[in-house]
Amino acid sequence: MMEKKMWKRAGKGFLTAVLIGFMVLAGGLEVSSLKPSQAFASELDPVQNSVISTDLFLNWISSQQKQLGLTTEQARELRDIQVDFRLKSQDLGREMGRVAGSLSKDVGMFPIPLKKVKPEIQRLSDLRGEVTYSAIRSLARVQGILKKDQWDKARRDWSVMLRKQSTEKPKSPSH
């Protein structure tokens, strides 16, 4: 009896940790308010990093009309790609949150319904794959809009900007 109570208490802590982890992941997919300086790759899992970096790149490239010699039509199409990617990422993030919530609930049960848990884990894995594929598909769409020289310049300029950001020291708050 005492062991069951201890398991329930420990299970709730584990359940909370699992739920928080999945919710952070799902919440991390909502990138509309993130700035490059707020997203450190070392603090993110690969899916979050992929989503955030793709969103930041799409935001950046659509603002580079003059520098890349983009036509008005190209700039409009790039903004459309960014909006499509953001909406898809948010939809997938919400679905991941729902599945994670269900999984967390099931993991908190005694006994854990393994036959139910395994498909939920597979669904989360599939959703993570969809997010990654969505990022790659968005970049392929960008390539379809840009000329080769525009794409090459965009990649070089983006890399330079990232290197510059990584070498800048964070500003400390003044007292």
C-alpha positions as CSV (number, residue, x, y, z in Angstrom):
1,M,0.0,0.0,0.0
2,M,2.8,2.4,1.0
3,E,4.6,1.5,-2.3
4,K,1.5,2.4,-4.3
5,K,1.3,5.8,-2.7
6,M,5.0,6.4,-3.2
7,W,4.6,5.3,-6.9
8,K,1.7,7.6,-7.3
9,R,3.6,10.5,-5.9
10,A,6.7,9.7,-7.9
11,G,4.6,9.0,-10.9
12,K,2.9,12.4,-10.7
13,G,6.4,14.1,-10.6
14,F,7.5,12.0,-13.6
15,L,4.2,12.7,-15.3
16,T,4.6,16.4,-14.7
17,A,8.1,16.4,-16.1
18,V,7.0,14.5,-19.2
19,L,4.1,16.8,-19.7
20,I,6.2,19.9,-19.3
21,G,8.8,18.5,-21.7
22,F,6.2,17.9,-24.4
23,M,4.4,21.2,-23.8
24,V,7.7,23.0,-24.0
25,L,8.3,21.3,-27.3
26,A,4.8,22.1,-28.5
27,G,5.1,25.6,-27.3
28,G,8.5,26.0,-28.9
29,L,6.8,25.5,-32.2
30,E,5.0,28.7,-31.8
31,V,7.8,31.0,-33.0
32,S,6.0,34.2,-34.0
33,S,7.5,36.3,-31.2
34,L,11.0,34.8,-31.1
35,K,14.0,36.9,-32.2
36,P,17.3,35.4,-33.3
37,S,19.0,36.5,-30.1
38,Q,16.4,34.6,-28.0
39,A,17.0,31.2,-29.7
40,F,20.1,29.4,-28.7
41,A,20.6,26.2,-30.5
42,S,22.2,24.5,-27.5
43,E,19.0,25.1,-25.5
44,L,16.6,23.5,-28.0
45,D,15.8,20.1,-29.2
46,P,16.4,19.4,-32.9
47,V,12.8,19.9,-33.9
48,Q,12.5,23.2,-32.1
49,N,15.8,24.3,-33.5
50,S,14.7,23.4,-37.0
51,V,11.4,25.2,-36.7
52,I,12.9,28.3,-35.2
53,S,15.8,28.5,-37.5
54,T,13.6,28.0,-40.6
55,D,11.1,30.6,-39.4
56,L,13.9,33.1,-38.7
57,F,15.4,32.4,-42.1
58,L,12.1,32.8,-43.9
59,N,11.4,36.1,-42.0
60,W,14.9,37.4,-42.8
61,I,15.0,36.4,-46.5
62,S,11.6,38.1,-47.1
63,S,13.1,41.3,-45.8
64,Q,16.1,41.2,-48.1
65,Q,14.3,42.4,-51.2
66,K,16.8,45.1,-52.1
67,Q,20.0,43.2,-51.0
68,L,19.0,40.1,-53.0
69,G,17.5,41.9,-56.0
70,L,14.1,40.3,-55.4
71,T,11.2,41.3,-57.5
72,T,8.0,42.4,-55.8
73,E,6.4,39.1,-56.8
74,Q,9.3,37.1,-55.3
75,A,9.1,39.0,-52.0
76,R,5.4,38.4,-51.8
77,E,5.8,34.7,-52.5
78,L,8.5,34.5,-49.8
79,R,6.2,36.1,-47.2
80,D,3.5,33.6,-48.3
81,I,5.9,30.7,-47.6
82,Q,6.7,32.1,-44.2
83,V,3.0,32.4,-43.3
84,D,2.3,28.9,-44.5
85,F,5.2,27.5,-42.6
86,R,4.3,29.3,-39.4
87,L,0.7,28.1,-39.6
88,K,1.7,24.5,-40.3
89,S,4.2,24.6,-37.4
90,Q,1.6,25.9,-35.0
91,D,-1.0,23.3,-36.1
92,L,1.5,20.5,-35.7
93,G,2.6,22.0,-32.3
94,R,-1.0,22.0,-31.1
95,E,-1.5,18.4,-32.2
96,M,1.8,17.4,-30.5
97,G,0.5,19.1,-27.3
98,R,-2.8,17.1,-27.5
99,V,-1.0,13.8,-28.0
100,A,1.6,14.6,-25.3
101,G,-1.3,15.4,-22.9
102,S,-2.9,12.1,-23.6
103,L,0.4,10.3,-23.3
104,S,1.2,12.0,-20.0
105,K,-2.2,11.0,-18.7
106,D,-1.6,7.4,-19.7
107,V,1.9,7.3,-18.2
108,G,0.3,8.5,-14.9
109,M,-2.0,5.5,-14.8
110,F,-1.4,2.3,-12.8
111,P,-0.8,0.1,-14.6
112,I,0.4,2.0,-17.6
113,P,-1.6,0.9,-20.7
114,L,1.4,0.0,-22.9
115,K,-0.8,-0.9,-25.9
116,K,-2.2,2.6,-25.9
117,V,1.2,4.4,-25.1
118,K,3.1,2.9,-28.0
119,P,0.9,4.4,-30.7
120,E,0.9,7.8,-29.0
121,I,4.7,7.7,-29.0
122,Q,4.6,6.8,-32.7
123,R,2.2,9.6,-33.4
124,L,4.5,12.1,-31.6
125,S,7.4,10.8,-33.7
126,D,5.4,11.1,-36.9
127,L,4.4,14.7,-36.0
128,R,8.1,15.6,-35.3
129,G,8.9,14.2,-38.7
130,E,6.1,16.3,-40.3
131,V,7.5,19.4,-38.7
132,T,11.0,18.7,-40.1
133,Y,9.6,17.9,-43.5
134,S,7.6,21.1,-43.5
135,A,10.8,23.1,-42.8
136,I,12.6,21.4,-45.6
137,R,9.7,21.7,-48.0
138,S,9.5,25.5,-47.2
139,L,13.2,25.8,-48.1
140,A,12.6,23.9,-51.3
141,R,9.8,26.4,-52.1
142,V,12.2,29.3,-51.5
143,Q,14.6,27.7,-53.9
144,G,11.9,27.4,-56.5
145,I,11.2,31.2,-56.3
146,L,14.8,32.4,-56.3
147,K,17.3,32.3,-59.0
148,K,20.4,30.3,-58.2
149,D,22.6,33.4,-57.7
150,Q,20.0,34.9,-55.3
151,W,19.8,31.7,-53.3
152,D,23.6,31.5,-53.1
153,K,23.8,35.1,-51.9
154,A,21.1,34.6,-49.4
155,R,22.9,31.6,-47.9
156,R,26.2,33.5,-47.7
157,D,24.5,36.6,-46.2
158,W,22.6,34.4,-43.7
159,S,25.7,32.6,-42.6
160,V,27.6,35.8,-42.2
161,M,24.8,37.2,-40.0
162,L,24.7,34.1,-37.9
163,R,28.4,34.1,-37.4
164,K,28.3,37.8,-36.4
165,Q,25.5,37.2,-33.9
166,S,27.4,34.2,-32.3
167,T,30.5,36.4,-31.8
168,E,28.6,39.4,-30.3
169,K,28.7,39.6,-26.6
170,P,25.2,39.7,-25.0
171,K,24.5,43.2,-23.6
172,S,24.3,43.2,-19.9
173,P,21.6,45.3,-18.2
174,S,22.9,48.5,-16.9
175,H,22.3,49.4,-13.3
